[in-house]
Amino acid sequence: MTHPYPDPVPPGPTPGPGPDPVPPNPTPPGPGPDPVPPTPTPPVPGPGPDPAPSPDPTPSPLPDPSPDPVPQPGPLT
């Protein structure tokens, strides 16, 4: 008497692991450290106000003091 079912089909080759999984998207880099604020440039001093005129090296001569008036003889009393 024959089996009601045919012989089972031999199993095929064992399937491999399949294609490599898709690598995850690389994480984008973060914002990084805070940027260093630029150092403020100190103001360049300008030429400044005009220098005061230098005093004359020779002082101007003072006017001669007027001589004491000669007392005039008055009327004799």
N, CA, C and O atoms as CSV, one atom per row, in Angstrom:
chain,resi,resn,atom,element,x,y,z
A,1,MET,N,N,0.856,-1.169,0.000
A,1,MET,CA,C,0.000,0.000,0.000
A,1,MET,C,C,0.890,1.217,0.000
A,1,MET,O,O,1.886,1.267,0.722
A,2,THR,N,N,0.527,2.223,-0.828
A,2,THR,CA,C,1.361,3.409,-0.942
A,2,THR,C,C,0.905,4.435,0.068
A,2,THR,O,O,-0.231,4.449,0.541
A,3,HIS,N,N,1.856,5.287,0.367
A,3,HIS,CA,C,1.494,6.366,1.301
A,3,HIS,C,C,0.515,7.296,0.627
A,3,HIS,O,O,0.592,7.520,-0.581
A,4,PRO,N,N,-0.381,7.823,1.382
A,4,PRO,CA,C,-1.330,8.748,0.742
A,4,PRO,C,C,-0.647,10.056,0.336
A,4,PRO,O,O,-1.176,10.798,-0.492
A,5,TYR,N,N,0.479,10.332,0.892
A,5,TYR,CA,C,1.172,11.577,0.567
A,5,TYR,C,C,2.476,11.235,-0.107
A,5,TYR,O,O,3.083,10.216,0.222
A,6,PRO,N,N,2.926,12.047,-1.037
A,6,PRO,CA,C,4.237,11.761,-1.627
A,6,PRO,C,C,5.342,12.043,-0.624
A,6,PRO,O,O,5.120,12.659,0.417
A,7,ASP,N,N,6.525,11.582,-0.958
A,7,ASP,CA,C,7.652,11.834,-0.055
A,7,ASP,C,C,7.799,13.344,0.132
A,7,ASP,O,O,7.613,14.127,-0.799
A,8,PRO,N,N,8.128,13.716,1.333
A,8,PRO,CA,C,8.292,15.179,1.527
A,8,PRO,C,C,9.434,15.696,0.674
A,8,PRO,O,O,10.418,14.998,0.428
A,9,VAL,N,N,9.285,16.919,0.233
A,9,VAL,CA,C,10.314,17.551,-0.597
A,9,VAL,C,C,11.499,17.843,0.312
A,9,VAL,O,O,11.339,18.430,1.382
A,10,PRO,N,N,12.678,17.435,-0.114
A,10,PRO,CA,C,13.812,17.737,0.755
A,10,PRO,C,C,13.960,19.246,0.923
A,10,PRO,O,O,13.701,20.019,0.000
A,11,PRO,N,N,14.369,19.634,2.084
A,11,PRO,CA,C,14.477,21.097,2.276
A,11,PRO,C,C,15.542,21.676,1.367
A,11,PRO,O,O,16.544,21.029,1.063
A,12,GLY,N,N,15.310,22.890,0.946
A,12,GLY,CA,C,16.275,23.562,0.086
A,12,GLY,C,C,17.450,24.094,0.906
A,12,GLY,O,O,17.541,23.876,2.114
A,13,PRO,N,N,18.313,24.773,0.235
A,13,PRO,CA,C,19.447,25.310,0.990
A,13,PRO,C,C,18.972,26.306,2.038
A,13,PRO,O,O,17.982,27.015,1.859
A,14,THR,N,N,19.707,26.332,3.125
A,14,THR,CA,C,19.337,27.258,4.210
A,14,THR,C,C,19.558,28.687,3.723
A,14,THR,O,O,20.636,29.030,3.236
A,15,PRO,N,N,18.539,29.502,3.859
A,15,PRO,CA,C,18.740,30.880,3.386
A,15,PRO,C,C,19.834,31.567,4.209
A,15,PRO,O,O,19.999,31.313,5.402
A,16,GLY,N,N,20.556,32.424,3.543
A,16,GLY,CA,C,21.623,33.158,4.232
A,16,GLY,C,C,21.056,34.242,5.130
A,16,GLY,O,O,19.843,34.365,5.300
A,17,PRO,N,N,21.958,35.021,5.699
A,17,PRO,CA,C,21.471,36.066,6.618
A,17,PRO,C,C,20.753,37.184,5.900
A,17,PRO,O,O,20.145,38.044,6.537
A,18,GLY,N,N,20.816,37.183,4.593
A,18,GLY,CA,C,20.117,38.228,3.862
A,18,GLY,C,C,21.031,39.435,3.642
A,18,GLY,O,O,22.197,39.430,4.035
A,19,PRO,N,N,20.487,40.445,3.018
A,19,PRO,CA,C,21.337,41.629,2.749
A,19,PRO,C,C,21.719,42.320,4.055
A,19,PRO,O,O,21.037,42.216,5.074
A,20,ASP,N,N,22.835,43.024,3.975
A,20,ASP,CA,C,23.261,43.763,5.165
A,20,ASP,C,C,22.190,44.784,5.524
A,20,ASP,O,O,21.602,45.422,4.651
A,21,PRO,N,N,21.954,44.923,6.795
A,21,PRO,CA,C,20.951,45.932,7.165
A,21,PRO,C,C,21.430,47.322,6.763
A,21,PRO,O,O,22.627,47.604,6.729
A,22,VAL,N,N,20.478,48.166,6.466
A,22,VAL,CA,C,20.821,49.535,6.065
A,22,VAL,C,C,21.413,50.230,7.290
A,22,VAL,O,O,20.785,50.275,8.348
A,23,PRO,N,N,22.617,50.769,7.143
A,23,PRO,CA,C,23.174,51.439,8.322
A,23,PRO,C,C,22.338,52.662,8.674
A,23,PRO,O,O,21.802,53.327,7.788
A,24,PRO,N,N,22.228,52.953,9.939
A,24,PRO,CA,C,21.439,54.144,10.299
A,24,PRO,C,C,22.131,55.401,9.797
A,24,PRO,O,O,23.350,55.441,9.630
A,25,ASN,N,N,21.334,56.408,9.565
A,25,ASN,CA,C,21.909,57.677,9.119
A,25,ASN,C,C,22.843,58.192,10.213
A,25,ASN,O,O,22.502,58.175,11.395
A,26,PRO,N,N,24.011,58.642,9.806
A,26,PRO,CA,C,24.903,59.151,10.855
A,26,PRO,C,C,24.284,60.371,11.520
A,26,PRO,O,O,23.634,61.195,10.877
A,27,THR,N,N,24.502,60.459,12.799
A,27,THR,CA,C,23.954,61.600,13.541
A,27,THR,C,C,24.686,62.860,13.088
A,27,THR,O,O,25.916,62.906,13.121
A,28,PRO,N,N,23.951,63.869,12.672
A,28,PRO,CA,C,24.652,65.085,12.244
A,28,PRO,C,C,25.397,65.681,13.434
A,28,PRO,O,O,24.956,65.555,14.577
A,29,PRO,N,N,26.502,66.316,13.169
A,29,PRO,CA,C,27.244,66.900,14.289
A,29,PRO,C,C,26.412,67.957,14.983
A,29,PRO,O,O,25.585,68.625,14.363
A,30,GLY,N,N,26.639,68.099,16.261
A,30,GLY,CA,C,25.903,69.091,17.036
A,30,GLY,C,C,26.377,70.498,16.716
A,30,GLY,O,O,27.248,70.697,15.870
A,31,PRO,N,N,25.796,71.461,17.397
A,31,PRO,CA,C,26.183,72.850,17.096
A,31,PRO,C,C,27.609,73.158,17.515
A,31,PRO,O,O,28.176,74.162,17.085
A,32,GLY,N,N,28.197,72.308,18.350
A,32,GLY,CA,C,29.576,72.556,18.759
A,32,GLY,C,C,29.635,73.558,19.899
A,32,GLY,O,O,28.602,73.997,20.406
A,33,PRO,N,N,30.828,73.911,20.293
A,33,PRO,CA,C,30.939,74.865,21.406
A,33,PRO,C,C,30.452,76.240,20.980
A,33,PRO,O,O,30.412,76.571,19.796
A,34,ASP,N,N,30.087,77.022,21.972
A,34,ASP,CA,C,29.644,78.379,21.669
A,34,ASP,C,C,30.804,79.133,21.022
A,34,ASP,O,O,31.945,79.015,21.468
A,35,PRO,N,N,30.521,79.894,19.991
A,35,PRO,CA,C,31.624,80.637,19.375
A,35,PRO,C,C,32.147,81.684,20.344
A,35,PRO,O,O,31.393,82.285,21.109
A,36,VAL,N,N,33.436,81.882,20.291
A,36,VAL,CA,C,34.052,82.879,21.172
A,36,VAL,C,C,33.699,84.250,20.622
A,36,VAL,O,O,33.939,84.521,19.445
A,37,PRO,N,N,33.131,85.124,21.453
A,37,PRO,CA,C,32.804,86.451,20.917
A,37,PRO,C,C,34.090,87.174,20.539
A,37,PRO,O,O,35.113,87.004,21.202
A,38,PRO,N,N,34.051,87.970,19.489
A,38,PRO,CA,C,35.277,88.665,19.103
A,38,PRO,C,C,35.691,89.656,20.179
A,38,PRO,O,O,34.856,90.309,20.805
A,39,THR,N,N,36.981,89.751,20.373
A,39,THR,CA,C,37.501,90.691,21.369
A,39,THR,C,C,37.290,92.099,20.830
A,39,THR,O,O,37.712,92.403,19.715
A,40,PRO,N,N,36.640,92.964,21.611
A,40,PRO,CA,C,36.438,94.321,21.090
A,40,PRO,C,C,37.781,95.011,20.899
A,40,PRO,O,O,38.666,94.937,21.751
A,41,THR,N,N,37.907,95.673,19.779
A,41,THR,CA,C,39.149,96.378,19.490
A,41,THR,C,C,39.161,97.670,20.292
A,41,THR,O,O,38.225,98.462,20.185
A,42,PRO,N,N,40.199,97.905,21.097
A,42,PRO,CA,C,40.214,99.165,21.848
A,42,PRO,C,C,40.310,100.332,20.882
A,42,PRO,O,O,40.962,100.223,19.843
A,43,PRO,N,N,39.677,101.435,21.206
A,43,PRO,CA,C,39.734,102.572,20.287
A,43,PRO,C,C,41.160,103.095,20.188
A,43,PRO,O,O,41.894,103.158,21.174
A,44,VAL,N,N,41.519,103.461,18.991
A,44,VAL,CA,C,42.855,104.014,18.779
A,44,VAL,C,C,42.809,105.472,19.191
A,44,VAL,O,O,41.969,106.226,18.698
A,45,PRO,N,N,43.703,105.886,20.092
A,45,PRO,CA,C,43.643,107.298,20.504
A,45,PRO,C,C,43.965,108.200,19.329
A,45,PRO,O,O,44.886,107.939,18.555
A,46,GLY,N,N,43.207,109.242,19.213
A,46,GLY,CA,C,43.426,110.183,18.129
A,46,GLY,C,C,44.556,111.144,18.474
A,46,GLY,O,O,45.226,110.988,19.494
A,47,PRO,N,N,44.760,112.134,17.621
A,47,PRO,CA,C,45.854,113.062,17.914
A,47,PRO,C,C,45.580,113.909,19.142
A,47,PRO,O,O,46.503,114.490,19.713
A,48,GLY,N,N,44.329,113.985,19.555
A,48,GLY,CA,C,44.022,114.751,20.760
A,48,GLY,C,C,43.897,116.235,20.447
A,48,GLY,O,O,44.016,116.653,19.295
A,49,PRO,N,N,43.656,117.020,21.482
A,49,PRO,CA,C,43.515,118.466,21.236
A,49,PRO,C,C,44.858,119.057,20.823
A,49,PRO,O,O,45.920,118.490,21.077
A,50,ASP,N,N,44.771,120.205,20.183
A,50,ASP,CA,C,46.007,120.883,19.794
A,50,ASP,C,C,46.792,121.224,21.053
A,50,ASP,O,O,46.218,121.666,22.049
A,51,PRO,N,N,48.082,121.023,21.006
A,51,PRO,CA,C,48.853,121.351,22.206
A,51,PRO,C,C,48.801,122.844,22.475
A,51,PRO,O,O,48.686,123.656,21.557
A,52,ALA,N,N,48.886,123.181,23.736
A,52,ALA,CA,C,48.861,124.600,24.104
A,52,ALA,C,C,50.108,125.265,23.526
A,52,ALA,O,O,51.179,124.659,23.487
A,53,PRO,N,N,49.969,126.493,23.084
A,53,PRO,CA,C,51.159,127.154,22.531
A,53,PRO,C,C,52.219,127.276,23.618
A,53,PRO,O,O,51.933,127.598,24.771
A,54,SER,N,N,53.434,127.010,23.210
A,54,SER,CA,C,54.502,127.081,24.206
A,54,SER,C,C,54.708,128.534,24.615
A,54,SER,O,O,54.626,129.436,23.782
A,55,PRO,N,N,54.973,128.755,25.888
A,55,PRO,CA,C,55.197,130.155,26.310
A,55,PRO,C,C,56.455,130.698,25.647
A,55,PRO,O,O,57.379,129.963,25.298
A,56,ASP,N,N,56.449,132.003,25.491
A,56,ASP,CA,C,57.630,132.631,24.890
A,56,ASP,C,C,58.841,132.331,25.763
A,56,ASP,O,O,58.763,132.413,26.989
A,57,PRO,N,N,59.936,131.991,25.144
A,57,PRO,CA,C,61.101,131.698,25.988
A,57,PRO,C,C,61.594,132.914,26.753
A,57,PRO,O,O,62.119,132.780,27.858
A,58,THR,N,N,61.432,134.093,26.181
A,58,THR,CA,C,61.871,135.302,26.902
A,58,THR,C,C,60.625,136.052,27.325
A,58,THR,O,O,59.832,136.461,26.477
A,59,PRO,N,N,60.441,136.237,28.616
A,59,PRO,CA,C,59.250,136.988,29.036
A,59,PRO,C,C,59.336,138.423,28.547
A,59,PRO,O,O,60.412,139.013,28.457
A,60,SER,N,N,58.180,138.956,28.239
A,60,SER,CA,C,58.171,140.343,27.776
A,60,SER,C,C,58.587,141.236,28.940
A,60,SER,O,O,58.147,141.030,30.071
A,61,PRO,N,N,59.429,142.220,28.669
A,61,PRO,CA,C,59.888,143.067,29.793
A,61,PRO,C,C,58.721,143.849,30.372
A,61,PRO,O,O,57.829,144.310,29.659
A,62,LEU,N,N,58.762,143.977,31.666
A,62,LEU,CA,C,57.725,144.761,32.331
A,62,LEU,C,C,57.997,146.236,32.064
A,62,LEU,O,O,59.151,146.650,31.951
A,63,PRO,N,N,56.950,147.013,31.964
A,63,PRO,CA,C,57.212,148.460,31.774
A,63,PRO,C,C,57.925,149.019,33.006
A,63,PRO,O,O,57.673,148.611,34.140
A,64,ASP,N,N,58.793,149.935,32.746
A,64,ASP,CA,C,59.517,150.541,33.871
A,64,ASP,C,C,58.519,151.242,34.774
A,64,ASP,O,O,57.637,151.963,34.308
A,65,PRO,N,N,58.668,151.022,36.061
A,65,PRO,CA,C,57.746,151.750,36.949
A,65,PRO,C,C,58.036,153.244,36.844
A,65,PRO,O,O,59.183,153.679,36.751
A,66,SER,N,N,56.973,153.988,36.863
A,66,SER,CA,C,57.177,155.447,36.748
A,66,SER,C,C,57.935,155.931,37.987
A,66,SER,O,O,57.642,155.510,39.106
A,67,PRO,N,N,58.889,156.799,37.780
A,67,PRO,CA,C,59.632,157.281,38.964
A,67,PRO,C,C,58.712,158.059,39.883
A,67,PRO,O,O,57.717,158.649,39.463
A,68,ASP,N,N,59.081,158.036,41.140
A,68,ASP,CA,C,58.276,158.812,42.083
A,68,ASP,C,C,58.313,160.270,41.643
A,68,ASP,O,O,59.367,160.807,41.302
A,69,PRO,N,N,57.165,160.882,41.659
A,69,PRO,CA,C,57.188,162.298,41.250
A,69,PRO,C,C,58.032,163.117,42.246
A,69,PRO,O,O,57.987,162.917,43.460
A,70,VAL,N,N,58.757,163.995,41.696
A,70,VAL,CA,C,59.575,164.858,42.566
A,70,VAL,C,C,58.637,165.842,43.236
A,70,VAL,O,O,57.898,166.562,42.563
A,71,PRO,N,N,58.664,165.875,44.546
A,71,PRO,CA,C,57.748,166.836,45.196
A,71,PRO,C,C,58.124,168.260,44.806
A,71,PRO,O,O,59.282,168.671,44.881
A,72,GLN,N,N,57.145,168.960,44.405
A,72,GLN,CA,C,57.376,170.358,44.033
A,72,GLN,C,C,57.303,171.202,45.304
A,72,GLN,O,O,56.447,171.007,46.167
A,73,PRO,N,N,58.195,172.105,45.375
A,73,PRO,CA,C,58.094,172.955,46.583
A,73,PRO,C,C,56.815,173.779,46.526
A,73,PRO,O,O,56.529,174.452,45.536
A,74,GLY,N,N,56.092,173.710,47.562
A,74,GLY,CA,C,54.859,174.472,47.593
A,74,GLY,C,C,55.122,175.857,48.177
A,74,GLY,O,O,56.232,176.191,48.589
A,75,PRO,N,N,54.099,176.609,48.190
A,75,PRO,CA,C,54.293,177.943,48.798
A,75,PRO,C,C,54.594,177.818,50.277
A,75,PRO,O,O,53.972,177.045,51.006
A,76,LEU,N,N,55.525,178.571,50.674
A,76,LEU,CA,C,55.883,178.532,52.083
A,76,LEU,C,C,54.810,179.238,52.876
A,76,LEU,O,O,54.345,180.313,52.499
A,77,THR,N,N,54.444,178.659,53.918
A,77,THR,CA,C,53.439,179.321,54.745
A,77,THR,C,C,54.046,179.710,56.053
A,77,THR,O,O,53.366,180.285,56.903
